[in-house]
Amino acid sequence: MLDVAVIEEPAAAEASLDPIRSRILAALAEPGSAAMLAARLGLPRQKVNYHLKELERHGLVELVEERRKGNVTERVYRATAASYVISPSALAAVSPDPSRSPDQLSARWLLSLGARLVQEVGALLTGASRARRRLATFAIDAEVRFASAADRTAFADELAQAVTALVSRYHDESAPGGRSHRVIVGLHQIPAAPSGAPGSEADPRQNPGGTEGHGSEARQENSQ
């Protein structure tokens, strides 16, 4: 089972979003049969069987074992991944296009970049999986707490300069056999804890401290 899989086909995305099927997918983190799932989810076995066939048809669950019990063969399934991400390619006609309105201080542009990241990396993962090859990627995830909006702006400026300098140093347009890579750096506020959650009232992140277009996000992107 994969840790995460990207759903690229519209029909598979539709299947995964059905409430009953999403419950079945979650339950099949551990292998189970239709009878086991019916008992666990409180659903008729025939209904579970129907949804299992649809999920299998779209590659969201897989058969792992068949058990013979008298005159009946019990089929045991599991989800193909522990979690799923729906690629914007599933909505190709309306998927975000970062080239339409690039704006380093726009939260919507950051979202468009994130959507493209899911789409491109998802496609690469699919190809690498079919070729049974590893995919070379790199990621950094960090959290920083700023004392002021001015500090946040200064950080964004320094970060942009550092990334620009690195890209300029290593980018080689004429390199024979070179491979283009995309670099995306994003800065956004961490959402406040849900109301009623432990520490939510005292969470200092509840004060937005900035709005779109006033330094609340900074990005540096390059196609190398």
N, C-alpha and C positions, 0 to 999 in steps of 0.2 A: 504493500500500500504506500502511495506517495504521501508526503506531508501536505502538499498543496497541488492542485491541478487547475489548469486554466480551461474554462469552457469557451469555445470559440464558435460553435454552431448555434444558430438561433433556436432550433428545435430542442437542442440539449439544454439551453438556457431556460427555455419555457418549462421543460420537464423538471428541472431542478428547483424552480420557483413555486411549483405546486406545493401547498402546505403539507399534504399527506406524504408526498414523495420526499420533501425535505426532512420530515420526521424519520422516514425510513432510511434515508442516507445517514442521518446522525446515528440511528440505532445500529447501522451496519458498520460502525467503526470496529465492531467485533462481529465475526461471521455469524450468520443466523439463517434459519429457514423461514419460509412463509408462515408456518405454524408457530414458530418461536416469536416472530415479529407480531403476528396477530394477537398473541397472548400479552406481549409486552406493551403494545400500543393500544390495545382494546379495540381492534378493528376486525371485521370479518376476514377470514382467510382468503376467500375468493377475491375480495377487493385488494388485499395485500399482493396476491399473486399477479393481478392485473398491473398494478403499479410497478412491481418488480420487473416484469417483462418490458415495460416502457423504459425503465431506468437502464436495464441491460441493453436495450436496443440503441440507446444513446451513449453507451460506454461509461455510464456513471456507477454501475455495479458490475461485478464479475462473479462467475461461478467458480467456487473454490473446491467443492466436493459434492459428490452424489452418494447418498446412503440408501441402501436397499432395506426396506422394512416390510417384510411379507411381500404382498403384491404391489406395494407402493414404493416409488423412488423419491426420496426426499432430497431436494436440491438446496445446497447451502451457499449463500452469497455473502459477499462483503463489498463495501464501497471501494472504489478504485483510489480514493484519496481521503485523507482525514478532513480536509477542507477544500473548498472550491472558490475560485474567483472567476467572475464572468467578464470576458474580454470585451472591449468596445467593438471589436469586429463582429460580435453578435448583433450589433445595431449599426452595421456599416454605413447606412445612408445618413445617420444622424450622429455618428461618433465624433468626438471632439477633434478639432484640427488646430494645434498650437500655432501654425503659421498664419492663421487668420488675423489674430490681433496680439502679437507678442508684447508683453508688458511685465517687466520684472516686479512691479508692485501690485499686480492683480492676482487675487486669490483664485479667480476663475481660470487664469492662464496656468497657474500652478496645478490646478485640477486637470486641465487639458494635458499638461506634461505628464502628470501621473497616469492618466488614462492611456496615453501613448506608450508609456513605460510598460503597463500591463499588457497592451496589445503586442508590442514588439518582443518583449521577453517571453510572453506566452507562445508566440509563433516560434521563437528560437527553441524553447523547451520542447515543443511538439516535434520539431525537426531533429533535435538532439536525441530525443527518446526513440524515435523511429530508427535513427542511425546507431543507437546504443553508444552514444558518445557523451562525454561530459561537456557542459557548457561553461566557458570561462567568463565569469562576472565578478564584480567587486561591489561591496556596499558598506556604508558607514551609517550607524544609527546612534545619535547622541542627543542629550538633553542639556540645554543651557538656560539658566534663569538670569534675566537681565534686571539690573537695579533701576533702569530708566529706559524710556523710549529712545533717548539719545544714544545710550550704550548699544541698544539693538541696531540702530541705524549704522553706528560705527562698525559694529561686528559685521553687518551685511556688506558694507563697503570693503572692509579688509578681506572678507571671504571672496568677494567677487574679484578683487585684484589678485589674490593668491591663485584662484582657479584660472584666471586669464593668463597669468604668467606661466603656469604649468602647461596649459594647452599650447601656448606659443612655443615653449621650449621643446615639446615632444611631437608636435604636429609636423608631419612630413607628407605633403601633398603628392610628391613624386616618388615616394618609396616603392620600389618594385615588390609586388606581392604583399603590400601593406593592407591592413584591414581597418576599415572605419569603425570607430566606437562612439557611442553617445555618452556624454557626461551630463548628469542632471544633479543640481544641488538645490535643495529647497529649505526654506525656513518658515515655519508656521507655529502659531500658538497651540499649545496642547489643550484640547477641550476640557472644560471644567467637569468635575465628577457629577454624575446624575444627582438630582435633588434627593436628599434622604440617605445618600451613600455615606459611609464613614468618612469623616473629615471634609464633607462637601461644603459645610458652612464656612469653615476656616480656610478653605483652599484659596491661596492667593492668586491662583490663575483665573478665578472667576471674573476679575476685572479685565476686560479685553485689552486695555492699554494701547489701543491703536485701531484704526479702521483701514479698510482697503484703499489703496492709493496714498497712504501716509506712512509708508515704511513698515507695514506689518508683515510683509513677505519679501524675500530676496531670492532670486534664482540666477544661476549662471549655467548656460547650456552650450554645448558644442558638438557638432558632428565632425569627428576626426577622420 
